[in-house]
Amino acid sequence: MPKNKKKYIALLLIPQVFLVKLLSLFPDFIEHYYSLGLYPYISNILRFMLGWLPFSFGDIVYALSTIYIIRWFIINRRRFRKDTKGWLTDVFAALSVIYFAFHFFWGLNYHRLPLHKNLQLNSDYTQEQLVSVTNNLIEKTNAIHLKITKNDTIKVTIPYKELEIFKMVPTGYHNLRTSFPHLDYTTKSIKKSLYSFPLTYMGFSGYLNPLTNEAQVDGMIPIFKYPTTASHEVAHQLGYAAENEANFIGCLAAINHDDIFFNYAGYTFALRFCLNEIYFRDPCLYEDMVADVNEGILKNYQEVREFWEAHENPAEPYFKLFYGNFLKVNKQSKGMESYSYVVALITNYFDENSSSKVKKI
């Protein structure tokens, strides 16, 4: 590529950053023209092009890109001193292209309207609301658990293979379509990550490739977590970048599924968030409430907890710190802690709409 052209591309990084900052001040504009306008076409095209592949094309691109970047830095290590300007131009030109691709293909969704505004829900809740909704979730989750196991001390074992679960995920979104037409999910693109081993030790159960729109699930996590993890990543595919919103939507998709094991995964997912919040606020109240949860449900929670404890390592906090800072840069002020804010969505939704929107057992 001619040097002048590279220089212009590199310089374009500056106005791009300012443009994104400016657009972030107008979430209504992004919601209407990008998240619900242009983005669904981009997402559907990418899923149509790559969803049929039995492997993750994005993971392969990541691997080849990493090799190329390492090779480039090795080959050009001496250029930094001899031709500093040219070296920096090459680097910033590449960053400019990546920055544009990230925001065009997906990243602008970080700046859309908050989900609670679209659903006309409050963003805060009272202790009384939280306790009431949690008790309701305990009752529903216990009922589903007993319906599956016939014994309140036995944990639920999901009888499906990973690929079967991936094929089943769209049904939950299809059922949500009546209430939320924008959650329609047609062309599936959900895959096991080729990097499941390092992903596990980084402490993540899945991710969305923003450049290929492939939903990646960690192939090592307990099968109990597959329905909600896959549904969570689909929410990202549909343009909900915030982690708390993707958790909430993934939870609703599982709860509204036709399959009872998906329902169980969805209700236990919501219940765990609410119980954790109660523990944070009032440990004594938590002990009283958790005593009402079937022992088999607690065994499922323990299964997941032991999985992550078995893979803890000194590097994990640094990966989460990096991702937390990334979230803060993209308007999630609490970083990784923003995951806990799904409780506000769950509490207000179930409290105000339980008679009409929550799936009956």
C-alpha positions in Angstrom: 0.0 0.0 0.0 1.4 3.5 -0.9 2.8 5.4 2.1 0.5 8.4 1.7 -2.6 6.1 1.7 -1.3 4.4 4.9 -0.8 7.8 6.4 -4.3 8.9 5.7 -5.8 5.7 7.1 -3.7 6.1 10.2 -4.8 9.7 10.7 -8.4 8.6 10.3 -8.2 6.9 13.7 -8.4 10.3 15.4 -11.7 11.5 13.8 -13.1 8.0 14.3 -12.5 8.1 18.0 -14.2 11.6 18.2 -17.1 10.4 16.1 -17.8 7.4 18.3 -17.6 9.6 21.4 -20.0 12.0 19.7 -22.4 9.3 18.7 -22.3 7.9 22.2 -24.0 11.1 23.4 -27.1 10.2 21.2 -28.2 6.7 22.2 -31.6 7.3 20.6 -29.9 7.9 17.3 -27.8 4.7 17.6 -30.8 2.7 18.8 -33.0 3.7 15.8 -30.5 3.9 13.0 -27.8 1.4 13.9 -29.0 -1.2 16.5 -32.4 -1.5 15.1 -31.6 -0.2 11.6 -28.3 -1.2 10.0 -26.9 -3.7 12.5 -29.6 -6.4 12.0 -28.6 -6.6 8.3 -24.9 -6.8 9.2 -25.6 -9.5 11.8 -27.8 -11.6 9.6 -25.4 -11.5 6.6 -22.5 -12.6 8.8 -24.5 -15.4 10.4 -25.7 -16.5 7.0 -22.2 -16.5 5.6 -20.4 -18.3 8.5 -23.1 -20.0 10.6 -23.1 -23.2 8.5 -19.4 -23.8 9.2 -19.0 -26.6 11.8 -16.0 -24.7 13.3 -15.3 -21.2 14.4 -14.0 -19.2 11.4 -13.4 -16.2 13.8 -11.1 -18.3 16.0 -9.0 -19.3 13.0 -8.8 -15.6 12.0 -7.7 -14.8 15.5 -5.0 -17.4 15.4 -3.7 -16.4 12.0 -3.8 -12.7 13.0 -1.8 -13.4 16.1 0.8 -15.2 14.2 1.0 -12.5 11.6 1.3 -9.7 14.2 4.1 -11.5 16.1 5.9 -12.2 12.8 5.5 -8.5 11.8 6.9 -7.2 15.0 9.9 -9.6 14.8 10.6 -8.7 11.2 10.2 -5.0 11.8 11.8 -4.7 15.2 14.8 -2.8 13.8 12.6 -0.4 11.8 11.4 1.3 14.9 14.7 3.0 15.3 15.6 3.4 11.6 12.2 4.5 10.4 10.1 5.4 13.4 7.6 7.4 11.5 7.0 4.7 9.0 6.7 2.1 11.7 4.2 4.1 13.7 2.2 4.8 10.5 1.9 1.1 9.8 0.8 0.3 13.4 -1.8 3.1 13.6 -3.1 2.4 10.1 -3.8 -1.2 11.3 -5.4 0.1 14.5 -7.6 2.5 12.4 -8.9 -0.4 10.3 -9.6 -2.6 13.3 -11.3 0.3 15.2 -13.6 1.0 12.3 -14.4 -2.7 11.7 -15.1 -3.3 15.4 -17.6 -0.4 15.7 -19.2 -0.9 12.3 -19.8 -4.6 12.7 -20.9 -4.6 16.3 -19.3 -2.2 18.8 -21.7 0.8 18.4 -24.2 -1.4 20.2 -22.4 -0.5 23.4 -23.9 3.0 23.1 -27.5 2.2 22.4 -30.4 2.9 24.8 -30.4 1.0 28.1 -32.7 -2.0 27.9 -34.8 -0.9 30.9 -35.9 2.2 28.9 -37.0 0.0 26.0 -38.9 -2.3 28.3 -40.2 0.7 30.4 -38.8 -0.9 33.6 -37.3 0.9 36.6 -33.6 0.8 36.9 -33.7 0.5 40.7 -35.7 -1.6 43.1 -36.4 -2.0 46.8 -35.4 -4.6 49.2 -39.0 -5.7 49.5 -39.2 -6.2 45.7 -36.0 -8.2 45.6 -37.2 -10.5 48.5 -40.6 -11.0 46.9 -39.2 -11.8 43.4 -36.6 -14.1 44.9 -39.2 -16.0 46.9 -41.3 -16.3 43.7 -38.2 -17.6 41.8 -37.4 -20.1 44.6 -41.0 -21.5 44.3 -40.9 -21.8 40.5 -37.4 -23.2 40.4 -38.2 -25.8 43.1 -41.3 -26.8 41.1 -39.4 -27.3 37.9 -36.6 -29.2 39.7 -39.1 -31.6 41.3 -40.9 -32.1 38.0 -37.6 -33.2 36.4 -36.0 -35.2 39.2 -39.0 -36.3 41.4 -36.5 -35.9 44.3 -35.5 -32.6 45.9 -32.0 -33.8 46.7 -30.9 -34.9 43.2 -29.2 -32.4 40.9 -30.4 -32.0 37.4 -28.4 -33.6 34.6 -29.2 -32.1 31.2 -29.5 -35.1 28.8 -28.4 -33.3 25.6 -25.1 -33.0 23.8 -23.6 -29.6 23.2 -24.5 -29.4 19.5 -28.1 -30.4 20.4 -28.4 -27.5 22.8 -27.0 -25.1 20.2 -29.7 -26.3 17.7 -32.4 -25.8 20.4 -31.4 -22.3 21.5 -33.4 -20.4 18.8 -36.7 -21.8 20.0 -36.6 -19.7 23.2 -36.0 -16.6 21.1 -38.8 -17.6 18.7 -41.2 -17.8 21.7 -40.0 -14.3 22.9 -40.8 -12.9 19.5 -44.5 -12.3 20.3 -43.6 -9.9 23.1 -40.3 -8.6 21.7 -40.2 -8.7 17.9 -36.7 -7.3 17.8 -35.5 -10.5 19.5 -36.2 -12.6 16.5 -33.3 -15.0 15.8 -33.4 -16.8 12.6 -29.9 -17.8 11.1 -28.1 -19.7 13.8 -24.3 -19.2 14.4 -23.4 -20.8 17.7 -20.2 -22.8 18.1 -17.8 -24.3 20.6 -14.7 -22.1 20.9 -11.5 -23.6 19.6 -9.9 -21.9 22.5 -12.0 -23.5 25.3 -8.9 -24.5 27.3 -7.4 -21.0 27.6 -10.8 -19.5 27.8 -11.6 -21.6 30.9 -8.4 -20.5 32.6 -9.2 -16.9 31.8 -12.4 -17.3 33.7 -14.9 -16.8 30.8 -17.6 -19.2 29.6 -18.2 -17.7 26.2 -17.8 -14.6 24.0 -19.0 -13.1 20.7 -16.6 -12.5 17.9 -17.5 -8.9 16.9 -16.0 -9.3 13.4 -17.7 -12.5 12.3 -20.8 -12.5 14.6 -20.1 -16.1 15.7 -21.3 -16.9 19.2 -18.6 -18.9 21.0 -19.2 -21.2 24.0 -16.5 -22.6 26.2 -16.6 -26.3 25.5 -15.3 -27.2 28.9 -18.0 -25.7 31.1 -20.6 -28.0 32.8 -23.4 -28.9 30.4 -25.8 -27.4 33.0 -24.6 -23.9 31.9 -24.9 -24.5 28.1 -28.5 -23.3 27.6 -28.0 -19.9 29.4 -24.5 -19.3 28.1 -25.4 -20.0 24.5 -28.6 -17.9 24.9 -26.5 -15.1 26.5 -24.1 -15.0 23.5 -27.1 -15.0 21.1 -28.3 -11.8 22.9 -24.9 -10.3 22.0 -25.4 -11.4 18.4 -28.8 -9.5 18.4 -27.0 -6.3 19.4 -27.2 -6.3 23.2 -23.6 -5.5 24.1 -24.0 -4.8 27.8 -23.3 -7.9 29.9 -26.2 -7.3 32.3 -28.6 -7.0 29.4 -27.3 -10.1 27.6 -27.7 -12.0 30.9 -31.3 -10.9 31.3 -32.3 -11.6 27.7 -30.5 -15.0 27.7 -32.4 -15.8 31.0 -35.7 -14.9 29.4 -35.0 -16.9 26.3 -34.3 -20.0 28.4 -37.3 -19.5 30.7 -39.6 -19.1 27.7 -38.2 -22.2 25.9 -40.5 -25.2 25.2 -37.9 -27.5 26.8 -38.1 -28.0 30.6 -34.3 -28.3 30.9 -33.9 -24.9 29.3 -36.6 -23.6 31.7 -34.6 -25.0 34.7 -31.4 -23.5 33.5 -33.1 -20.1 33.0 -34.8 -20.0 36.4 -31.7 -21.2 38.3 -29.7 -18.5 36.4 -32.1 -15.8 37.5 -32.4 -17.2 41.1 -28.6 -17.3 41.5 -28.2 -13.6 40.7 -31.0 -12.6 43.1 -29.7 -14.8 45.9 -26.2 -13.4 45.5 -27.6 -9.9 45.7 -29.4 -10.8 48.9 -26.3 -12.3 50.4 -24.4 -9.0 49.6 -27.1 -7.0 51.3 -28.1 -9.2 54.2 -26.2 -12.5 54.8 -28.6 -13.6 57.6 -31.6 -13.1 55.3 -29.7 -15.1 52.6 -29.3 -18.0 55.0 -33.0 -18.1 55.7 -34.0 -17.9 52.0 -31.4 -20.4 50.7 -32.7 -22.9 53.2 -35.9 -23.0 51.1 -34.1 -24.0 47.9 -34.1 -27.6 47.0 -30.9 -29.4 47.8 -30.6 -30.7 44.2 -30.5 -27.1 42.9 -27.8 -26.2 45.3 -25.8 -29.2 44.0 -26.1 -27.8 40.5 -24.7 -24.4 41.8 -21.9 -26.3 43.6 -21.0 -28.2 40.4 -20.4 -24.9 38.6 -18.6 -23.3 41.5 -16.3 -26.3 41.9 -15.6 -26.2 38.1 -14.4 -22.6 38.3 -12.5 -23.1 41.5 -10.6 -26.0 39.9 -9.4 -23.7 37.1 -8.4 -20.7 39.2 -4.9 -19.4 38.4 -2.8 -16.3 39.1 -3.4 -14.9 35.6 -7.2 -15.0 35.7 -7.6 -11.7 37.7 -5.5 -9.9 35.1 -7.6 -11.1 32.2 -10.8 -10.0 34.1 -9.1 -6.7 35.0 -8.4 -6.1 31.3 -11.9 -7.0 30.2 -13.4 -4.9 33.1 -11.5 -1.8 31.9 -12.6 -2.6 28.3 -16.2 -2.5 29.5 -15.6 0.8 31.4 -14.3 2.4 28.2 -17.5 1.2 26.5 -19.9 2.9 28.9 -20.3 0.1 31.4 -19.0 2.1 34.3 -18.9 -0.8 36.8 -16.8 -2.9 34.4 -17.0 -6.6 35.3 -19.2 -5.7 38.3 -21.9 -4.6 35.8 -22.8 -8.3 35.6 -24.6 -7.9 39.0 -26.9 -5.2 37.6 -29.0 -7.9 35.9 -30.7 -8.1 39.2 -32.4 -4.8 38.6 -33.8 -6.0 35.3 -34.9 -9.4 36.7 -36.5 -7.9 39.8 -38.5 -5.2 38.0 -39.5 -7.4 35.1 -40.7 -10.3 37.3 -42.3 -8.0 39.8 -44.3 -6.0 37.3 -45.0 -8.6 34.6 -45.1 -12.0 36.3 -48.8 -12.5 35.5 -48.4 -12.0 31.7 -44.8 -12.6 30.6 -43.3 -15.2 32.9 -43.6 -18.7 31.5 -46.1 -20.9 33.5 -44.9 -24.2 34.8 
